[in-house]
């Protein structure tokens, strides 16, 4: 009797489950305690996977709730593009890359001119208009060399190398280079051997425009040596030296006698600073940072600087002066140094008459805590200061007094950046502003600051970041959209938030073939005239490799004017250049009278509001008493 051959139909379910073709695949049962560890790991992985699925589902649902703004256009960028800048009139886009500077047309995105040099890696760039057909461009490269270029007749000219020297070991390193609107002044932060100082230049624009007309028929790439450009020297050198010493004063009346002509005013006794207060501030700083003084060095670094237009107490006829917000020559510059409680303001008009190597501040804005961040409104009337650890102070330059001090909740401190929510120019006597504040925890807050404590407060803008990837890497106010801000997150998401109504308006979506370049330090700029966002994105390859490879940088273009969602928030081109009436006052007495008028007006409004509330409460109580009496009588 022959033995039958095995057949798959005769296999049982249990045999099919335990059948192995290779004996080496057999595994023994894990002994203790490894069997228990294996069960615990399975539970942990299962719980983590369920949490991941819930988060992905919630993220997809949140993205579906908000409308998306799709990509409008894109074009290739030069290799290793690191910075972008748009001209104020929206005509040109300046690009800094690893080979020099290029300028493209903001409409057609075609390159109109380039200034190339091997080994020149531009890391920062600024652009502003000069006259009708010329533009100034300031750049800083990776070696800390600052340059000033001019764009005229679609040609780029090198006007000046700011910190040029023969010996590279003795060269001053440029940290930042900023231009004022209109190109009248340039602020260059220099560093050498651990010391920092700020050089202010007054550029000879009229002479440079005449030189550009003569240089137009010459070579395609004229340098400093080819054309005899008009020389410009340092107007002012600002260091973090000793502050002015205090004077012993008993009351504000003595202050009025001492200060006949000033550039600002204080709010009373708190602005009369004595010598002992400087000593107490220095002692507090040393007690807090004394243990790290050997490591951080003794030279403070510049925190931030801002160009300011004419506003508040200044020399004049005492009448109302009408100024515009673009094309106005800055009147002064304000700045603060790390570790300092004081905001310093230097006059640029007085410095034009004579060069001052060691200038004294024309005005000092004292604060209770150390300054960590700052911002200036579009009209430069209001100055917002973020104070350590959780205070935001807003100063009104027109009255020279604090507008409001808002406390941020302790859970959201410490502050990292503050900015104004733009979208129109405040009225001449507006006493209410909106701000957006970012904290180290990743939370973004919106603040409403006003002269009355009833309108001052802080609220969370959007959802709190539950993971590191959703923390904002950059936040900027969109000047051509009323009350809206652009938020760029570390995971590459782009959001438009309504800072006043605390809501998400839309998401900016790039195509699946592109990825946001440098999410931690994104490269972007806004065109306020054409309502466009320019941003660098990297194109992904369609290879089968698991990790996508980046090959080419592209310029991503988002046009807000094409989307009907932004029509209610849109500011018409040129709408931010409307005239604003500012009051210029001759003496401190006039400024005091103006301040007291504002204060009495606000006090009257608050008193009227309190009386109205009291009357309403009284009427409600009378109604309740009558109703109770009628019930008892029945």
C-alpha positions as CSV (number, residue, x, y, z in Angstrom):
1,X,0.0,0.0,0.0
2,X,1.6,3.2,-1.1
3,X,1.7,6.2,1.2
4,X,-0.4,9.1,-0.3
5,X,1.3,12.3,-1.1
6,X,0.5,15.3,1.1
7,X,-2.1,17.7,-0.2
8,X,-2.9,21.3,0.8
9,X,-6.6,20.5,1.0
10,X,-5.9,18.1,3.9
11,X,-4.2,20.8,6.0
12,X,-6.1,22.0,9.0
13,X,-6.4,25.6,10.0
14,X,-4.2,25.1,13.0
15,X,-1.5,23.4,10.9
16,X,-1.6,26.2,8.3
17,X,-1.1,28.8,11.0
18,X,1.9,27.0,12.5
19,X,3.4,25.7,9.3
20,X,6.9,27.0,8.6
21,X,8.9,26.1,5.5
22,X,12.2,27.0,7.3
23,X,13.0,25.6,10.7
24,X,15.3,28.5,11.5
25,X,12.2,30.8,11.6
26,X,11.0,29.0,14.8
27,X,11.3,31.2,17.9
28,X,11.2,30.2,21.5
29,X,8.8,31.9,23.8
30,X,10.4,34.8,25.6
31,X,11.3,34.2,29.3
32,X,10.4,36.6,32.0
33,X,11.0,39.5,32.5
34,X,11.5,40.0,28.8
35,X,7.9,38.8,28.0
36,X,6.5,41.6,30.3
37,X,8.8,44.2,28.7
38,X,7.6,43.2,25.3
39,X,3.9,43.6,26.3
40,X,4.6,47.0,27.8
41,X,6.4,48.2,24.6
42,X,3.5,47.0,22.5
43,X,1.1,49.0,24.7
44,X,3.2,52.1,24.5
45,X,3.6,51.9,20.7
46,X,-0.1,51.3,20.3
47,X,-1.0,54.3,22.5
48,X,1.5,56.5,20.6
49,X,0.1,55.4,17.3
50,X,-3.4,56.2,18.4
51,X,-2.3,59.7,19.5
52,X,-0.6,60.3,16.2
53,X,-3.7,59.3,14.3
54,X,-5.9,61.7,16.4
55,X,-3.5,64.6,15.8
56,X,-3.3,63.9,12.1
57,X,-7.1,63.7,11.9
58,X,-7.5,67.0,13.9
59,X,-4.9,68.7,11.7
60,X,-6.6,67.6,8.5
61,X,-10.0,68.7,9.9
62,X,-8.5,72.1,10.8
63,X,-7.0,72.6,7.4
64,X,-10.4,71.8,5.7
65,X,-12.2,74.4,7.8
66,X,-10.1,77.3,6.6
67,X,-9.9,78.3,2.9
68,X,-6.6,77.9,1.1
69,X,-4.7,80.5,-1.0
70,X,-2.9,78.6,-3.8
71,X,0.3,79.5,-5.5
72,X,0.0,82.2,-8.2
73,X,3.3,81.8,-10.0
74,X,6.9,80.6,-9.5
75,X,10.3,81.0,-11.2
76,X,13.8,79.8,-10.7
77,X,16.1,81.7,-8.3
78,X,19.9,81.9,-8.4
79,X,21.9,79.3,-6.5
80,X,21.9,79.6,-2.7
81,X,19.5,82.6,-2.5
82,X,19.6,83.8,1.1
83,X,17.7,87.1,1.2
84,X,15.0,89.1,-0.7
85,X,13.9,92.8,-0.7
86,X,11.2,94.6,-2.6
87,X,11.3,98.3,-3.6
88,X,8.8,100.6,-2.1
89,X,7.0,101.3,-5.4
90,X,6.7,97.5,-6.2
91,X,8.7,97.7,-9.4
92,X,11.8,95.7,-8.6
93,X,12.8,92.7,-6.4
94,X,16.4,92.5,-5.1
95,X,17.9,89.0,-4.6
96,X,21.0,88.3,-2.6
97,X,22.7,84.9,-3.4
98,X,26.1,83.1,-3.3
99,X,27.4,85.0,-6.4
100,X,26.4,88.6,-5.7
101,X,23.2,90.7,-6.2
102,X,20.5,90.4,-8.8
103,X,17.5,92.6,-9.5
104,X,14.3,91.3,-11.2
105,X,11.1,92.9,-12.4
106,X,8.4,92.3,-9.8
107,X,5.8,91.9,-12.5
108,X,7.4,89.7,-15.1
109,X,9.9,88.1,-12.6
110,X,12.6,88.4,-15.3
111,X,16.1,89.4,-14.2
112,X,17.0,92.9,-15.4
113,X,20.5,93.3,-13.9
114,X,23.1,91.5,-11.9
115,X,26.3,92.4,-10.0
116,X,28.3,89.2,-9.7
117,X,31.6,88.4,-8.0
118,X,33.1,84.9,-7.3
119,X,33.0,83.9,-3.6
120,X,30.7,86.8,-2.6
121,X,27.8,85.3,-0.5
122,X,25.2,88.0,0.3
123,X,23.4,87.3,3.6
124,X,21.3,90.4,4.1
125,X,19.9,93.0,1.7
126,X,17.7,96.2,1.8
127,X,16.2,98.3,-1.0
128,X,14.6,101.7,-1.1
129,X,13.7,104.2,-3.7
130,X,15.7,107.5,-4.4
131,X,13.9,109.9,-6.6
132,X,11.9,108.6,-9.5
133,X,14.2,106.2,-11.3
134,X,17.0,105.3,-8.9
135,X,17.2,102.9,-6.0
136,X,19.7,102.3,-3.2
137,X,20.6,98.7,-2.2
138,X,22.5,97.9,1.0
139,X,24.1,94.4,1.4
140,X,26.1,92.4,4.0
141,X,28.1,89.4,3.0
142,X,29.2,86.3,5.0
143,X,32.6,88.0,5.7
144,X,30.9,91.0,7.4
145,X,31.6,93.5,4.6
146,X,28.9,96.1,4.0
147,X,28.3,97.6,0.5
148,X,26.1,100.3,-1.0
149,X,24.7,99.7,-4.5
150,X,22.6,101.9,-6.8
151,X,20.1,100.7,-9.4
152,X,19.7,103.2,-12.3
153,X,18.5,102.6,-15.8
154,X,18.4,98.9,-15.0
155,X,22.1,98.8,-14.2
156,X,23.7,98.1,-10.8
157,X,26.5,100.3,-9.6
158,X,28.8,99.8,-6.6
159,X,28.9,103.1,-4.8
160,X,30.8,102.4,-1.6
161,X,32.3,99.6,0.5
162,X,31.7,100.7,4.0
163,X,34.3,98.8,6.0
164,X,37.0,98.2,3.4
165,X,40.5,97.7,4.7
166,X,43.8,96.3,3.4
167,X,44.5,94.2,6.5
168,X,41.7,91.6,7.0
169,X,42.7,91.0,10.6
170,X,42.0,94.6,11.5
171,X,38.7,95.0,9.6
172,X,35.6,95.9,11.5
173,X,32.8,93.4,10.9
174,X,29.4,94.6,9.9
175,X,26.6,92.9,11.8
176,X,23.5,94.7,10.4
177,X,23.0,97.4,7.8
178,X,19.7,99.3,7.6
179,X,18.5,102.1,5.3
180,X,15.9,104.7,6.1
181,X,12.9,105.2,3.9
182,X,14.1,107.3,1.0
183,X,17.8,106.5,1.5
184,X,18.9,109.7,3.3
185,X,20.5,107.8,6.2
186,X,22.2,104.4,6.7
187,X,22.7,102.7,10.1
188,X,25.6,100.2,10.2
189,X,26.2,98.1,13.4
190,X,29.9,97.3,13.6
191,X,31.8,94.9,15.8
192,X,35.5,94.5,16.6
193,X,37.2,92.6,19.4
194,X,33.9,92.1,21.3
195,X,33.0,95.8,21.1
196,X,29.9,97.1,19.3
197,X,29.0,100.5,18.0
198,X,26.6,102.1,15.5
199,X,27.7,104.3,12.6
200,X,25.2,106.6,11.1
201,X,25.8,107.8,7.5
202,X,24.1,110.7,5.7
203,X,24.3,109.7,2.1
204,X,24.8,112.5,-0.5
205,X,21.8,111.5,-2.7
206,X,21.8,114.6,-4.9
207,X,25.5,114.1,-5.7
208,X,25.1,110.4,-6.3
209,X,22.2,111.0,-8.7
210,X,24.3,113.4,-10.7
211,X,27.2,110.8,-10.7
212,X,24.8,108.1,-12.0
213,X,23.8,110.2,-14.9
214,X,27.5,110.6,-15.9
215,X,28.2,106.9,-15.3
216,X,25.3,105.6,-17.4
217,X,27.3,105.5,-20.8
218,X,30.3,103.8,-19.2
219,X,31.0,100.1,-18.5
220,X,28.4,97.5,-17.7
221,X,29.8,96.9,-14.2
222,X,31.5,100.0,-12.9
223,X,33.2,99.7,-9.5
224,X,34.3,102.2,-6.9
225,X,37.6,102.7,-8.7
226,X,36.1,103.1,-12.2
227,X,33.9,106.0,-11.3
228,X,34.7,108.9,-8.9
229,X,31.7,108.6,-6.7
230,X,31.0,111.3,-4.2
231,X,32.5,110.5,-0.8
232,X,30.3,110.0,2.3
233,X,31.6,110.0,5.9
234,X,30.3,108.9,9.2
235,X,27.7,111.4,10.6
236,X,27.5,110.0,14.1
237,X,29.2,107.2,16.0
238,X,27.0,105.8,18.8
239,X,28.5,103.6,21.5
240,X,27.2,102.0,24.6
241,X,29.1,104.5,26.8
242,X,28.1,106.0,30.1
243,X,24.7,107.5,30.3
244,X,24.2,111.2,31.3
245,X,24.6,111.7,35.0
246,X,21.5,112.7,37.0
247,X,20.8,116.0,38.7
248,X,19.2,116.6,42.1
249,X,15.7,118.1,41.6
250,X,13.0,118.4,44.2
251,X,9.9,118.7,42.1
252,X,8.7,119.1,38.5
253,X,8.7,122.9,38.8
254,X,12.5,122.8,39.0
255,X,12.5,120.6,35.9
256,X,10.6,123.3,34.0
257,X,13.1,125.9,35.0
258,X,16.1,123.8,34.1
259,X,14.7,122.6,30.7
260,X,13.7,125.6,28.6
261,X,14.1,123.8,25.2
262,X,13.7,120.1,25.2
263,X,12.8,117.4,22.7
264,X,10.3,115.6,24.8
265,X,8.5,115.5,28.1
266,X,7.9,113.1,31.0
267,X,4.9,112.1,33.0
268,X,6.0,113.5,36.3
269,X,8.2,112.3,39.2
270,X,9.0,109.0,37.6
271,X,11.0,110.8,34.8
272,X,13.2,112.7,37.2
273,X,16.1,110.3,37.5
274,X,18.8,110.9,40.1
275,X,22.4,109.6,40.4
276,X,21.4,107.1,43.1
277,X,18.9,105.5,40.6
278,X,21.7,104.9,38.1
279,X,23.8,103.3,40.9
280,X,20.8,101.1,42.0
281,X,20.3,99.9,38.4
282,X,24.0,99.0,38.0
283,X,24.0,97.2,41.3
284,X,20.8,95.2,40.3
285,X,22.4,94.3,37.0
286,X,25.6,93.1,38.6
287,X,23.8,91.1,41.2
288,X,21.8,89.3,38.5
289,X,24.5,88.7,35.9
290,X,27.6,89.0,38.0
291,X,28.4,85.3,37.9
292,X,28.4,85.3,34.1
293,X,30.2,88.6,33.6
294,X,33.5,86.9,32.9
295,X,31.9,84.8,30.1
296,X,29.6,87.3,28.4
297,X,32.1,90.2,28.4
298,X,31.6,93.8,29.5
299,X,30.5,95.3,26.2
300,X,26.7,95.2,25.6
301,X,25.3,94.6,22.1
302,X,22.8,96.7,20.2
303,X,19.3,95.3,20.6
304,X,17.3,97.1,18.0
305,X,17.2,100.5,16.3
306,X,14.4,102.4,14.5
307,X,14.3,105.6,12.4
308,X,11.7,108.1,13.6
309,X,9.8,110.8,11.8
310,X,8.9,114.2,13.2
311,X,6.3,113.8,16.0
312,X,5.6,115.3,19.4
313,X,7.6,118.1,21.0
314,X,10.0,119.7,18.5
315,X,11.1,123.1,17.4
316,X,8.6,124.9,15.2
317,X,5.8,127.4,15.1
318,X,3.5,125.5,17.4
319,X,1.0,124.9,14.6
320,X,-0.3,121.8,13.1
321,X,2.1,120.2,10.6
322,X,1.0,117.8,7.9
323,X,3.4,114.9,7.1
324,X,3.2,111.9,5.0
325,X,4.4,108.4,5.9
326,X,6.6,107.7,2.9
327,X,9.3,109.9,1.5
328,X,9.6,111.8,4.8
329,X,13.2,112.3,6.0
330,X,13.8,110.8,9.4
331,X,14.1,113.3,12.2
332,X,15.8,111.0,14.8
333,X,16.8,107.5,15.6
334,X,16.0,105.4,18.7
335,X,17.9,102.4,20.0
336,X,18.6,100.3,23.1
337,X,21.4,98.1,24.2
338,X,21.2,94.6,25.7
339,X,20.9,94.6,29.5
340,X,19.6,98.2,29.6
341,X,16.3,99.6,30.9
342,X,16.5,102.8,28.8
343,X,15.5,103.6,25.2
344,X,17.8,106.3,23.8
345,X,16.8,108.8,21.1
346,X,19.4,110.7,19.0
347,X,18.6,113.7,16.8
348,X,19.6,113.4,13.2
349,X,18.7,117.0,12.2
350,X,21.2,118.5,14.7
351,X,23.9,116.1,13.7
352,X,23.7,117.3,10.0
353,X,25.3,120.6,11.0
354,X,28.4,119.1,12.5
355,X,29.9,115.6,12.8
356,X,29.6,114.2,16.3
357,X,31.9,111.3,17.1
358,X,30.5,110.9,20.6
359,X,26.9,112.2,20.6
360,X,24.7,112.6,23.6
361,X,21.1,111.3,23.5
362,X,18.6,114.0,23.0
363,X,15.9,112.0,24.8
364,X,15.8,109.1,27.2
365,X,12.8,106.8,27.8
366,X,13.2,105.0,31.1
367,X,11.5,101.7,31.9
368,X,11.1,99.6,35.0
369,X,12.6,96.4,33.6
370,X,15.2,95.3,31.0
371,X,14.3,95.7,27.4
372,X,14.2,92.5,25.3
373,X,12.4,93.6,22.1
374,X,10.9,96.7,20.5
375,X,8.8,97.9,17.6
376,X,7.7,101.2,16.1
377,X,4.3,101.9,14.5
378,X,4.0,102.8,10.9
379,X,3.5,106.5,11.7
380,X,6.4,106.2,14.2
381,X,4.2,107.9,16.8
382,X,4.0,104.8,19.1
383,X,6.9,102.8,20.4
384,X,6.3,99.3,21.9
385,X,8.9,97.8,24.3
386,X,8.9,94.2,25.5
387,X,10.3,94.2,29.1
388,X,11.6,91.3,31.0
389,X,10.0,89.0,31.9
390,X,6.3,89.6,31.0
391,X,5.6,93.3,30.4
392,X,4.7,95.3,27.3
393,X,5.0,99.0,27.5
394,X,3.7,101.4,24.8
395,X,5.0,105.0,24.6
396,X,3.2,107.8,22.9
397,X,5.8,110.1,21.3
398,X,3.3,112.9,20.7
399,X,2.7,113.4,24.4
400,X,5.9,111.9,25.7
401,X,4.1,109.7,28.2
402,X,3.3,106.0,28.5
403,X,0.1,105.0,26.7
404,X,-0.3,101.6,28.4
405,X,1.5,98.8,30.2
406,X,0.1,95.3,29.6
407,X,1.1,92.2,31.7
408,X,1.4,88.9,29.8
409,X,0.5,85.8,31.7
410,X,3.4,84.1,33.5
411,X,2.8,80.8,31.5
412,X,3.5,82.5,28.2
413,X,6.6,84.5,29.1
414,X,9.5,85.3,28.3
415,X,8.8,87.7,25.4
416,X,10.9,87.3,22.2
417,X,9.3,89.8,19.7
418,X,6.7,92.4,19.5
419,X,5.1,94.2,16.5
420,X,2.2,96.5,15.7
421,X,-0.8,95.3,13.7
422,X,-0.8,97.7,10.7
423,X,-3.4,98.3,8.1
424,X,-4.0,102.0,8.0
425,X,-2.6,105.0,9.7
426,X,-3.9,105.9,13.2
427,X,-5.7,109.2,13.6
428,X,-3.7,112.2,14.9
429,X,-5.0,111.7,18.5
430,X,-5.7,108.0,18.4
431,X,-5.1,106.4,21.8
432,X,-5.6,102.8,21.0
433,X,-3.3,100.3,19.2
434,X,-3.1,96.6,18.5
435,X,0.0,94.5,18.9
436,X,1.1,90.9,18.4
437,X,3.6,89.4,20.8
438,X,5.6,86.2,20.6
439,X,6.8,84.3,23.6
440,X,9.6,81.8,24.1
441,X,7.1,79.1,24.7
442,X,5.9,79.5,21.1
443,X,2.6,81.1,22.1
444,X,1.4,84.1,20.0
445,X,-0.6,86.8,21.8
446,X,-2.6,89.8,20.6
447,X,-2.6,92.9,22.8
448,X,-4.9,95.9,22.8
449,X,-3.3,98.9,24.5
450,X,-5.1,102.1,25.2
451,X,-5.1,105.1,27.6
452,X,-7.8,103.4,29.7
453,X,-7.1,100.2,31.6
454,X,-10.4,98.9,30.4
455,X,-9.1,98.4,26.8
456,X,-5.7,97.0,27.7
457,X,-5.3,93.2,27.8
458,X,-3.7,90.1,26.2
459,X,-5.4,87.2,24.5
460,X,-4.0,84.1,22.7
461,X,-4.0,84.4,18.9
462,X,-4.8,81.1,17.4
463,X,-4.3,77.7,19.0
464,X,-1.4,77.1,21.4
465,X,1.4,75.1,19.7
466,X,1.1,71.5,20.9
467,X,4.4,70.5,19.3
468,X,7.7,72.1,18.3
469,X,6.9,72.0,14.6
470,X,3.9,74.3,15.0
471,X,5.9,77.1,16.7
472,X,6.2,80.3,14.7
473,X,9.6,80.9,13.1
474,X,8.6,84.3,11.7
475,X,5.6,86.7,12.2
476,X,5.1,89.9,10.2
477,X,2.3,92.4,9.9
478,X,0.7,92.6,6.4
479,X,0.4,96.4,5.8
480,X,-2.0,96.1,2.9
481,X,-4.4,93.9,4.8
482,X,-6.4,95.5,7.7
483,X,-5.5,93.8,10.9
484,X,-4.0,90.7,9.4
485,X,-0.6,89.0,10.1
486,X,1.5,86.4,8.3
487,X,2.7,83.5,10.5
488,X,5.3,81.1,9.2
489,X,5.6,77.9,11.3
490,X,8.6,75.6,11.7
491,X,6.8,72.7,10.0
492,X,6.5,74.8,6.8
493,X,2.9,75.9,7.2
494,X,1.9,79.4,6.3
495,X,-1.1,81.1,8.0
496,X,-2.9,84.4,7.7
497,X,-4.4,85.4,11.1
498,X,-6.8,88.1,12.1
499,X,-5.1,89.7,15.1
500,X,-8.1,91.8,16.1
501,X,-10.8,89.1,15.9
502,X,-8.4,86.3,17.0
503,X,-9.2,84.0,14.1
504,X,-7.5,82.1,11.3
505,X,-8.4,83.6,7.9
506,X,-6.7,81.1,5.5
507,X,-3.7,78.9,4.8
508,X,-1.2,79.5,2.1
509,X,-0.6,76.3,0.2
510,X,2.4,75.5,-2.0
511,X,2.2,72.7,-4.5
512,X,3.3,69.2,-3.5
513,X,6.4,69.5,-5.7
514,X,7.7,72.4,-3.6
515,X,8.9,72.7,0.0
516,X,9.4,75.9,2.1
517,X,13.2,76.6,2.2
518,X,14.8,77.1,5.6
519,X,11.6,76.8,7.8
520,X,13.6,78.0,10.9
521,X,14.8,81.1,9.0
522,X,12.5,81.6,6.0
523,X,13.4,83.9,3.1
524,X,10.5,86.1,2.1
525,X,9.4,89.7,1.5
526,X,6.1,91.6,0.9
527,X,5.2,93.9,-2.0
528,X,2.8,96.4,-0.3
529,X,1.9,98.0,-3.6
530,X,0.9,95.0,-5.6
531,X,-0.3,92.9,-2.5
532,X,2.2,90.1,-3.2
533,X,4.2,87.7,-1.0
534,X,7.5,86.5,-2.5
535,X,9.0,83.5,-0.8
536,X,11.9,81.1,-1.5
537,X,10.9,77.4,-2.0
538,X,12.8,74.3,-2.9
539,X,11.6,72.0,-5.7
540,X,11.5,68.3,-4.9
541,X,12.6,65.6,-7.3
542,X,10.4,62.7,-8.4
543,X,13.0,60.0,-7.7
544,X,12.1,56.8,-5.9
545,X,14.4,57.5,-3.0
546,X,12.7,57.6,0.4
547,X,14.3,60.9,1.3
548,X,13.5,63.6,-1.3
549,X,16.4,65.5,-2.7
550,X,16.3,69.3,-3.2
551,X,17.8,70.4,-6.4
552,X,16.6,73.9,-7.4
553,X,15.4,76.9,-5.5
554,X,12.3,78.7,-6.8
555,X,10.6,82.0,-6.1
556,X,7.0,81.3,-4.9
557,X,4.5,84.1,-5.6
558,X,1.2,84.5,-3.7
559,X,-1.1,87.3,-4.9
560,X,-3.6,88.3,-2.2
561,X,-5.5,90.6,-4.6
562,X,-6.7,87.7,-6.7
563,X,-8.6,86.1,-3.7
564,X,-12.1,87.4,-2.8
565,X,-11.5,86.4,0.8
566,X,-9.2,89.4,1.3
567,X,-11.4,92.0,-0.3
568,X,-12.9,93.3,3.0
569,X,-9.4,93.6,4.5
570,X,-7.7,95.1,1.4
571,X,-6.1,98.5,1.6
572,X,-6.0,100.4,-1.7
573,X,-2.6,101.1,-3.2
574,X,-1.4,104.4,-1.8
575,X,-3.9,104.2,1.0
576,X,-1.1,104.1,3.6
577,X,0.3,107.4,2.4
578,X,-2.5,109.6,3.4
579,X,-1.5,112.7,5.3
580,X,-1.6,112.7,9.1
581,X,-1.9,115.8,11.2
582,X,0.8,116.0,13.9
583,X,1.2,118.7,16.6
584,X,4.6,120.3,17.0
585,X,5.2,122.2,20.2
586,X,7.8,124.8,21.1
587,X,8.2,124.4,24.8
588,X,7.7,121.9,27.6
589,X,4.9,124.0,29.0
590,X,2.9,123.6,25.8
591,X,3.5,119.8,25.9
592,X,2.4,119.7,29.5
593,X,-0.8,121.5,28.6
594,X,-1.5,119.2,25.7
595,X,-0.9,116.1,27.9
596,X,-3.2,117.5,30.6
597,X,-5.9,118.1,28.0
598,X,-5.7,114.5,26.8
599,X,-5.7,113.3,30.4
600,X,-8.8,115.3,31.4
601,X,-10.6,114.2,28.2
602,X,-9.9,110.5,29.0
603,X,-10.9,111.1,32.7
604,X,-14.2,112.7,31.5
605,X,-15.0,109.7,29.2
606,X,-14.3,107.2,32.0
607,X,-16.4,109.2,34.5
608,X,-19.3,109.4,32.0
609,X,-19.1,105.6,31.5
610,X,-19.1,105.0,35.2
611,X,-22.1,107.2,35.7
612,X,-24.0,105.4,32.9
613,X,-23.2,102.0,34.5
614,X,-24.3,103.3,37.9
615,X,-27.6,104.6,36.5
616,X,-28.3,101.3,34.8
617,X,-27.7,99.4,38.0
618,X,-29.9,101.8,39.9
619,X,-32.8,101.3,37.5
620,X,-32.4,97.5,37.7
621,X,-32.5,97.7,41.5
622,X,-35.6,99.9,41.5
623,X,-37.3,97.5,39.1
624,X,-36.5,94.5,41.4
625,X,-37.8,96.4,44.5
626,X,-41.0,97.3,42.8
627,X,-41.6,93.8,41.6
628,X,-40.9,92.4,45.1
629,X,-43.3,95.0,46.7
630,X,-46.0,94.1,44.3
631,X,-45.6,90.4,45.1
632,X,-45.8,91.0,48.9
633,X,-48.9,93.2,48.5
634,X,-50.7,90.3,46.7
